[in-house]
Amino acid sequence: MMTSRLLLLHSTLLPLHPRRPLLLRRPVSLPSLPNLLRPPPTPRRPCCSCCLAPPLSAGDAAATLVVLAGAYSLVFTFDNLTQRNLIHQSLSRKLVHILSGLLFMASWPIFSDASSARYFASFVPFVNCLRLLIHGLSLATDDGLVKSVTREGNPAELLRGPLYYVLILIFCAIVFWRDSPTGVISVAMMCGGDGIADIVGRRFGSWKLPHNPRKSWAGSISMFLCGFLISIGMLRYFSGMGYFELDWSVSLGRVALISLFATLVESLPTNELVDDNISVPAVSILLSLLTWSS
């Protein structure tokens, strides 16, 4: 009886929770006096000011060199063909007009998505702009260049149509780039539409326009059709890569309207006042901004 009472008393005095094992903690090491008196480490300074600047995109720089080499190869090829009398000067000039701008625009996807990529791309027509200025001002001579891109072989012509051409390429690359249909259509109309119109008009342009005897129905019709088709092709090229989305049921009519007005402006007898390389892309840009903003 006494034993059972002692067991009952012992069970009531037991803790409700089992005793936890003691954890051995590591002793906290206090810093020594010399470490407390030591000054904090100073941040490492860059060795030069160039270390502070963000690195340039090596990929965009390489793409610029590739496109620049391609542009020079294109002009060099037609220079040789013209000097060897294998191709007529007027045909060489227009083929350079058509191909250089369209190939330059087609090269935009090889540049990166960085905000500076458009400036790397525009460096290519900028170099050509300097080249036209140097030879147009007769600071240097290049007979092949003059023969391939001028009408009459006069170096002063480089400061008009060809110079306006590269300035429009620079403008469209910097302002619109590949994210907007506006720049794509304006370059396509200037290069493809206007360029092909001159080739077809010279060969089949016996039936002249009533308001401008220097232009023909064949040239105007070819400008409308080729400008429309090339614009649609370049729009599909960029939209297929995801740079912008288009509702083709509406976009086809808009591009046709822009092509029509650009053809009408090109047919006007105002080439002596305003060059086609300014008027055609200008009206294309204006109508594109108006139609796509509505």
C-alpha positions as CSV (number, residue, x, y, z in Angstrom):
1,M,0.0,0.0,0.0
2,M,2.8,2.3,0.9
3,T,4.6,1.4,-2.3
4,S,1.7,2.2,-4.5
5,R,1.3,5.6,-2.9
6,L,5.0,6.3,-3.5
7,L,4.6,5.4,-7.1
8,L,1.6,7.6,-7.5
9,L,3.4,10.5,-5.9
10,H,6.4,10.0,-8.2
11,S,4.3,9.9,-11.3
12,T,2.6,13.2,-10.4
13,L,5.9,14.9,-9.9
14,L,7.2,13.9,-13.3
15,P,7.3,16.8,-15.9
16,L,4.7,16.8,-18.6
17,H,7.4,17.0,-21.3
18,P,10.5,14.9,-21.6
19,R,13.7,16.6,-20.6
20,R,15.5,18.0,-23.7
21,P,19.1,17.1,-24.1
22,L,21.6,19.9,-23.5
23,L,23.0,21.5,-26.7
24,L,26.6,22.4,-26.6
25,R,27.1,25.8,-28.3
26,R,30.2,27.0,-29.8
27,P,31.9,29.7,-27.8
28,V,31.4,33.2,-29.3
29,S,34.8,34.5,-30.3
30,L,35.1,38.2,-29.6
31,P,37.2,40.3,-32.0
32,S,40.6,41.1,-30.7
33,L,41.7,44.6,-30.0
34,P,43.9,45.0,-33.1
35,N,41.0,43.9,-35.4
36,L,38.7,46.5,-33.8
37,L,41.3,49.3,-34.4
38,R,41.9,48.2,-38.0
39,P,40.2,50.6,-40.5
40,P,37.6,49.1,-42.9
41,P,38.9,48.1,-46.3
42,T,38.6,50.8,-49.0
43,P,36.7,49.9,-52.2
44,R,38.9,49.2,-55.2
45,R,39.0,52.0,-57.6
46,P,39.0,51.4,-61.3
47,C,42.3,51.7,-63.1
48,C,41.0,54.1,-65.7
49,S,37.9,56.0,-66.7
50,C,37.0,53.5,-69.3
51,C,36.3,50.9,-66.6
52,L,33.4,53.1,-65.4
53,A,31.6,53.0,-68.8
54,P,29.2,50.1,-69.7
55,P,30.7,47.7,-72.2
56,L,29.5,48.2,-75.8
57,S,27.6,45.4,-77.5
58,A,30.2,43.3,-79.3
59,G,27.5,41.6,-81.3
60,D,26.1,44.9,-82.6
61,A,29.6,46.1,-83.5
62,A,30.2,42.9,-85.4
63,A,26.9,43.2,-87.2
64,T,27.7,46.7,-88.2
65,L,31.0,45.6,-89.7
66,V,29.2,42.8,-91.6
67,V,26.6,45.1,-93.0
68,L,29.2,47.7,-93.9
69,A,31.3,45.2,-95.7
70,G,28.2,44.0,-97.6
71,A,27.2,47.6,-98.6
72,Y,30.7,48.3,-99.9
73,S,30.8,45.0,-101.7
74,L,27.5,45.8,-103.5
75,V,28.7,49.3,-104.6
76,F,32.1,47.9,-105.6
77,T,30.5,45.2,-107.7
78,F,28.4,47.6,-109.7
79,D,31.3,50.0,-109.9
80,N,33.3,47.3,-111.7
81,L,30.4,46.3,-113.9
82,T,29.9,50.0,-115.0
83,Q,33.7,50.6,-115.6
84,R,33.9,47.4,-117.8
85,N,30.8,48.6,-119.7
86,L,29.0,45.4,-118.8
87,I,26.0,47.3,-117.5
88,H,24.7,50.7,-118.4
89,Q,25.3,53.5,-115.9
90,S,21.6,54.3,-115.4
91,L,20.7,50.7,-114.8
92,S,23.6,50.3,-112.3
93,R,22.5,53.4,-110.5
94,K,19.0,52.2,-110.0
95,L,20.0,48.7,-109.1
96,V,22.2,50.2,-106.3
97,H,19.2,52.4,-105.4
98,I,16.9,49.4,-105.0
99,L,19.2,46.8,-103.4
100,S,21.3,48.8,-101.0
101,G,18.3,50.2,-99.0
102,L,16.3,47.0,-99.0
103,L,19.2,44.8,-98.0
104,F,20.1,47.3,-95.3
105,M,16.6,47.1,-93.9
106,A,16.6,43.4,-94.2
107,S,19.7,43.3,-92.0
108,W,18.1,44.9,-89.0
109,P,17.1,41.6,-87.3
110,I,20.7,40.6,-86.9
111,F,21.2,43.4,-84.4
112,S,20.3,42.9,-80.8
113,D,17.4,44.2,-78.8
114,A,19.4,46.8,-77.0
115,S,18.3,50.4,-77.3
116,S,21.7,51.3,-78.9
117,A,21.3,48.7,-81.7
118,R,19.5,51.2,-84.0
119,Y,22.5,53.5,-83.8
120,F,24.9,50.8,-84.6
121,A,22.8,50.0,-87.7
122,S,22.5,53.6,-88.8
123,F,26.3,53.9,-88.7
124,V,26.4,52.1,-92.1
125,P,24.4,54.7,-94.1
126,F,26.2,57.4,-92.0
127,V,29.6,56.2,-93.4
128,N,28.1,56.3,-96.9
129,C,26.8,59.8,-96.1
130,L,30.4,61.0,-95.3
131,R,31.6,59.3,-98.4
132,L,29.1,61.2,-100.6
133,L,30.0,64.5,-98.9
134,I,33.7,64.0,-99.4
135,H,33.4,63.1,-103.1
136,G,30.5,65.5,-103.8
137,L,32.5,68.4,-102.5
138,S,35.5,67.2,-104.6
139,L,37.7,66.6,-101.6
140,A,38.6,63.3,-103.1
141,T,37.9,61.6,-106.4
142,D,36.2,58.3,-107.1
143,D,35.1,57.9,-110.7
144,G,33.5,54.5,-110.0
145,L,31.3,55.9,-107.3
146,V,30.3,58.9,-109.5
147,K,29.4,56.7,-112.5
148,S,27.4,54.2,-110.5
149,V,25.1,56.5,-108.5
150,T,24.8,59.7,-110.6
151,R,22.8,60.5,-113.7
152,E,25.3,62.6,-115.7
153,G,28.6,61.7,-114.1
154,N,28.8,65.0,-112.2
155,P,30.2,64.7,-108.6
156,A,27.9,67.5,-107.5
157,E,24.9,65.2,-108.0
158,L,26.1,63.1,-105.0
159,L,24.9,66.0,-102.8
160,R,21.4,65.7,-104.0
161,G,19.5,62.5,-104.6
162,P,22.1,60.0,-103.3
163,L,22.7,62.1,-100.2
164,Y,18.9,62.4,-99.5
165,Y,18.7,58.7,-99.9
166,V,21.1,57.8,-97.2
167,L,19.7,60.5,-94.9
168,I,16.3,58.9,-95.2
169,L,17.8,55.5,-94.3
170,I,19.4,57.0,-91.2
171,F,16.2,58.7,-90.2
172,C,14.0,55.6,-90.6
173,A,16.6,53.4,-88.7
174,I,16.9,55.8,-85.7
175,V,13.3,57.1,-85.5
176,F,11.2,54.1,-86.5
177,W,13.6,51.1,-86.5
178,R,12.0,47.7,-86.9
179,D,9.3,48.2,-84.3
180,S,7.0,50.2,-86.6
181,P,5.5,49.6,-90.0
182,T,6.1,53.3,-90.9
183,G,9.8,53.1,-91.5
184,V,9.5,49.7,-93.3
185,I,6.9,51.1,-95.8
186,S,8.7,54.3,-96.4
187,V,12.0,52.6,-97.2
188,A,10.3,50.0,-99.4
189,M,8.5,52.7,-101.4
190,M,11.6,54.8,-101.8
191,C,13.9,51.9,-102.8
192,G,11.6,49.3,-104.4
193,G,8.8,51.4,-105.8
194,D,10.6,54.4,-107.1
195,G,13.6,52.4,-108.2
196,I,11.7,49.9,-110.3
197,A,9.5,52.7,-111.7
198,D,12.5,54.3,-113.3
199,I,13.8,51.1,-114.8
200,V,10.4,50.1,-116.3
201,G,9.6,53.6,-117.4
202,R,12.9,53.9,-119.4
203,R,12.3,50.6,-121.1
204,F,8.5,50.7,-121.7
205,G,7.6,54.3,-121.1
206,S,6.4,55.3,-124.5
207,W,3.0,56.3,-123.2
208,K,3.5,59.4,-121.2
209,L,1.4,60.9,-118.4
210,P,-0.7,63.9,-119.4
211,H,0.4,66.1,-116.5
212,N,4.1,65.1,-116.7
213,P,5.7,64.1,-120.0
214,R,8.8,63.0,-118.2
215,K,6.9,60.2,-116.5
216,S,5.0,57.3,-118.1
217,W,2.1,55.1,-117.3
218,A,4.3,52.1,-117.3
219,G,6.6,53.6,-114.7
220,S,3.7,54.8,-112.5
221,I,1.9,51.4,-112.6
222,S,5.1,49.5,-111.9
223,M,5.8,51.8,-108.9
224,F,2.4,51.2,-107.4
225,L,2.5,47.5,-107.9
226,C,6.1,46.9,-106.9
227,G,5.9,49.4,-104.0
228,F,2.8,47.6,-102.7
229,L,4.2,44.1,-103.1
230,I,7.7,45.0,-101.6
231,S,6.1,46.8,-98.7
232,I,3.8,43.8,-98.0
233,G,6.8,41.4,-98.2
234,M,8.9,43.5,-95.8
235,L,6.0,43.9,-93.4
236,R,5.5,40.1,-93.3
237,Y,9.2,39.7,-92.9
238,F,9.3,41.8,-89.7
239,S,5.9,40.8,-88.4
240,G,6.9,37.1,-88.8
241,M,9.8,37.7,-86.5
242,G,7.5,39.2,-83.9
243,Y,8.6,42.9,-84.1
244,F,5.0,44.0,-84.5
245,E,1.5,42.5,-85.1
246,L,-0.7,43.5,-88.0
247,D,-4.4,42.9,-88.9
248,W,-3.8,41.9,-92.6
249,S,-7.5,42.5,-93.5
250,V,-6.9,46.2,-92.7
251,S,-3.2,46.5,-93.4
252,L,-3.5,45.5,-97.1
253,G,-5.8,48.4,-97.8
254,R,-3.6,50.8,-95.9
255,V,-0.5,49.8,-97.8
256,A,-2.4,50.1,-101.1
257,L,-3.5,53.6,-100.1
258,I,0.0,54.6,-99.2
259,S,1.4,53.1,-102.4
260,L,-1.2,55.0,-104.5
261,F,-0.5,58.4,-102.9
262,A,3.3,57.8,-103.1
263,T,2.9,57.0,-106.8
264,L,0.8,60.2,-107.4
265,V,3.5,62.3,-105.7
266,E,6.3,60.7,-107.7
267,S,4.4,61.4,-110.9
268,L,4.1,65.1,-110.3
269,P,6.5,67.5,-112.2
270,T,8.2,68.7,-109.1
271,N,11.4,66.7,-109.2
272,E,13.4,69.9,-109.8
273,L,12.0,71.4,-106.6
274,V,11.7,68.3,-104.3
275,D,13.7,65.2,-105.0
276,D,11.8,61.9,-105.2
277,N,14.0,60.5,-102.4
278,I,12.4,63.1,-100.1
279,S,8.9,63.4,-101.4
280,V,8.1,59.6,-101.7
281,P,9.3,58.6,-98.2
282,A,7.8,61.8,-96.7
283,V,4.3,61.1,-98.0
284,S,4.7,57.4,-97.1
285,I,5.7,58.3,-93.5
286,L,2.8,60.9,-93.2
287,L,0.1,58.5,-94.5
288,S,1.5,55.6,-92.5
289,L,1.4,57.6,-89.3
290,L,-2.2,58.8,-90.0
291,T,-3.6,55.4,-91.0
292,W,-1.9,53.3,-88.3
293,S,-2.8,55.8,-85.6
294,S,-6.5,55.7,-86.4
